[in-house]
Amino acid sequence: MTLCVFVLIASEFMPVSLFTPLARDLGVTEGLAGQGIAISGALAVLTSLFLSRLAGNINRKHLLLGMALSGMIIAFAPNYLVYMTGRALIGIAIGGFWSMSAATAIRLVPPHKVARALAIFNGGNALATVVAAPLGSYLGATIGWRGAFLCLVPVAIVAFIWQCLSLPDMNARKNGTSRGSVFRLFRQPAVSVGLLACGLFFMGQFALFTYLRPFLETVTRVSGAGLSLILLTIGVAGFVGTLFVALVLNAAFYITLIAIPLLMAAIAVALILAGHNVWIVALLSGLWGMLATSAPTGWWTWIARTLPKDAEAGGGLMVAVIQLAIALGSTAGGIAFDRYSWQSTFALSGIVLLFAAALTFLLSRLHK
């Protein structure tokens, strides 16, 4: 499952570093090539909302196996239409996989190990985020963009075979709890508050993180090598965070979920105050990466604990909320960055993260 996550996320982010040669080869502009990112995000949202209902009684193992191979079509794309079809399939795969991740973990491991299983899943996400863009750039320059995507094919095949051999049959649950629209879950106050808190967290995170690179280049004024090193530090710290977050969640679940946005809000303020000091910025960026990458494990664990019999529908709703929050956060942060200043963007991020922490505290009281 972790290997499958790595393949899907690497397939999602690798085009970012390959737009120029990809667009040239397909005979389109870089802007049109970039629409592949948009269509994968849109299909991820739609899939997450309706997968549980559309999949019906299909064995969940077969769905996961199909998702493991969905990204390979891009490497063989002879034209723009096939490329966009491949990007759409990746969006479907990503939305479907993350929608089913909590439900799959519940069915694979005992309840007390669900957080650990989700942390391991998320480790593949963290690792792919670290290596996808720089590796894609290097491979694209060395063997071409098709070669870069083809390098993922053996990994996808291994993931496919591994899942085929190791995953048990997971027939759709027949207790009726997963039928109907996923939006019915909003009738539960704890679910509504929890998803709002989760959405605010991701909105606050991406309001800042989307504009971290221009901040590093124009305010901290790091060199090209320094920029790469800081971004690598963020990724590595995030990967390390996913290795240990399950232990903290099992010991103090809601305290951890509350502490993460509070600490990230403090980091946003610290970056405003010390943004010109490269060493402090590098340290704070690493801490940000560790916290931000660890947080999704906590929220997926919350879905597993709150909706153990309806985790597919809950997971689908969470994917949609997260994708919407990322879009809103990036947009709001960009407006503040362009119209006011980078300090406004970072302050906005901190304020939204504080609201996320407050709602998470309210959520913890609802569960008592």
Residue pairs with C-beta under 8 A, 6 or more apart in sequence:
1 64
1 101
1 104
1 120
1 121
1 124
1 163
2 120
2 121
2 123
2 124
3 124
3 155
3 158
3 159
3 162
4 64
4 67
4 68
4 97
4 124
4 159
4 163
5 97
5 121
5 122
5 123
5 124
5 125
5 128
6 124
6 125
6 127
6 128
6 155
6 159
7 68
7 71
7 128
7 152
7 155
7 156
7 159
8 67
8 71
8 90
8 93
8 94
8 97
8 128
9 94
9 124
9 125
9 128
9 129
9 132
10 128
10 131
10 132
10 135
10 152
10 155
11 71
11 74
11 90
11 149
11 152
12 37
12 40
12 90
12 94
12 132
13 128
13 129
13 132
13 133
13 136
14 132
14 133
14 135
14 136
14 148
14 149
14 152
15 22
15 33
15 36
15 37
15 87
15 136
16 37
16 132
16 133
16 136
17 132
17 133
17 134
17 136
17 137
17 140
18 136
18 137
18 140
18 145
18 148
19 30
19 33
19 34
20 30
21 140
21 144
21 145
22 33
22 83
22 145
23 29
23 30
23 32
23 33
25 145
25 146
26 33
26 77
26 79
26 80
26 83
27 80
28 80
32 80
33 83
35 84
36 83
36 84
36 87
37 87
39 84
39 87
39 88
39 91
40 87
40 88
40 90
40 91
40 94
41 91
41 323
41 327
42 91
43 88
43 91
43 92
43 95
44 91
44 92
44 94
44 95
44 98
44 319
44 323
45 95
45 319
45 320
45 323
45 324
46 95
47 91
47 92
47 94
47 95
47 96
47 99
47 316
48 95
48 96
48 98
48 99
48 315
48 316
48 317
48 318
48 319
48 320
48 323
49 182
49 316
49 317
49 320
50 182
50 316
51 95
51 96
51 99
51 100
51 312
51 316
52 99
52 178
52 182
52 312
52 313
52 316
53 179
53 180
53 181
53 182
55 63
55 172
56 172
57 171
57 172
57 174
58 172
59 169
59 170
59 171
59 172
60 100
60 103
60 104
60 107
60 170
60 171
60 172
61 163
61 167
61 168
61 169
61 170
63 96
63 100
64 97
64 100
64 104
64 163
64 167
65 160
65 163
65 164
65 167
66 93
67 92
67 93
67 96
67 97
68 93
68 156
68 159
68 160
68 163
69 156
69 157
69 160
70 89
70 90
70 92
70 93
71 86
71 89
71 90
71 93
71 149
71 152
71 156
72 149
72 152
72 153
72 156
73 82
73 85
73 86
73 89
74 83
74 86
74 87
74 90
74 149
75 146
75 149
75 150
75 152
75 153
76 82
76 146
77 83
77 85
77 86
95 316
95 319
98 315
98 319
99 312
99 315
99 316
99 319
100 312
100 315
101 118
101 121
101 300
101 315
102 114
102 118
102 300
102 301
102 303
102 304
102 311
102 312
102 314
102 315
103 311
103 312
103 315
104 170
105 114
105 117
105 118
105 121
105 300
105 304
106 114
106 304
106 308
106 311
107 168
107 170
108 117
108 167
108 168
109 116
109 117
111 308
112 250
114 301
114 304
114 305
115 246
115 249
115 250
115 297
115 301
115 304
116 246
116 250
118 246
118 297
118 300
118 301
118 304
119 242
119 243
119 245
119 246
119 249
119 297
120 242
121 300
122 242
122 293
122 294
122 296
122 297
122 300
123 239
123 242
123 243
125 242
125 293
125 296
126 235
126 238
126 239
126 241
126 242
126 293
127 239
129 235
129 238
129 293
130 232
130 235
130 236
130 238
130 239
131 235
134 228
134 232
135 148
136 145
136 148
139 147
139 148
139 151
140 147
140 148
143 151
172 178
173 309
175 309
177 309
177 310
178 310
178 312
178 313
182 313
182 314
182 316
182 317
183 317
185 191
185 307
185 310
185 313
185 314
185 317
186 192
186 195
189 366
190 306
190 363
190 366
190 367
191 306
191 307
191 314
193 359
193 362
193 363
193 366
194 302
194 306
194 360
194 363
195 317
195 318
195 321
196 359
197 356
197 359
197 360
197 362
197 363
198 299
198 302
198 318
198 321
198 322
198 325
198 356
199 321
199 322
199 324
199 325
200 325
200 352
200 353
200 355
200 356
200 359
201 260
201 261
201 295
201 299
201 325
201 353
201 356
201 360
202 321
202 322
202 325
202 326
202 329
203 325
203 326
203 328
203 329
203 332
203 352
203 356
204 261
204 264
204 265
204 329
204 348
204 349
204 350
204 351
204 352
204 353
204 355
204 356
205 264
205 292
205 295
205 329
205 349
205 353
206 325
206 326
206 329
206 330
206 333
207 329
207 330
207 332
207 333
207 336
207 345
207 348
207 349
207 352
208 268
208 271
208 288
208 333
208 345
208 346
208 349
209 288
209 292
210 329
210 330
210 333
210 334
211 333
211 334
211 337
211 342
211 345
212 285
213 227
213 231
214 337
214 342
215 271
215 275
215 342
215 346
216 222
216 226
216 227
216 230
216 281
217 227
218 342
219 275
219 276
219 342
220 275
220 276
220 277
220 278
220 281
221 276
221 278
222 230
222 278
222 281
226 278
229 282
230 281
230 282
230 285
233 282
233 285
233 286
233 289
234 285
234 286
234 288
234 289
235 289
236 286
236 289
237 286
237 287
237 289
237 290
237 293
238 289
238 290
238 292
238 293
238 294
239 293
240 290
241 289
241 290
241 291
241 293
241 294
242 293
242 294
242 297
244 294
245 256
245 294
245 297
245 298
246 297
248 256
249 256
249 297
249 298
249 301
253 298
253 301
253 302
253 305
254 360
254 361
254 363
254 364
254 367
256 298
257 295
257 298
257 299
257 302
257 360
257 363
257 364
258 357
258 360
258 361
258 364
260 291
260 294
260 295
260 298
261 295
261 353
261 354
261 356
261 357
261 360
262 353
262 354
262 357
263 287
263 291
264 288
264 291
264 292
264 349
264 350
264 353
265 349
265 350
265 351
265 353
265 354
265 357
266 350
267 284
267 287
267 288
267 291
268 346
268 347
268 349
268 350
268 353
269 346
269 347
269 350
270 280
270 284
271 281
271 284
271 346
272 343
272 346
272 347
274 280
274 281
274 284
275 281
275 342
296 322
299 318
300 315
300 318
303 311
303 314
303 315
303 318
304 311
306 314
307 313
307 314
329 349
329 352
332 348
333 345
333 348
333 349
334 345
336 344
336 345
336 348
337 344
337 345
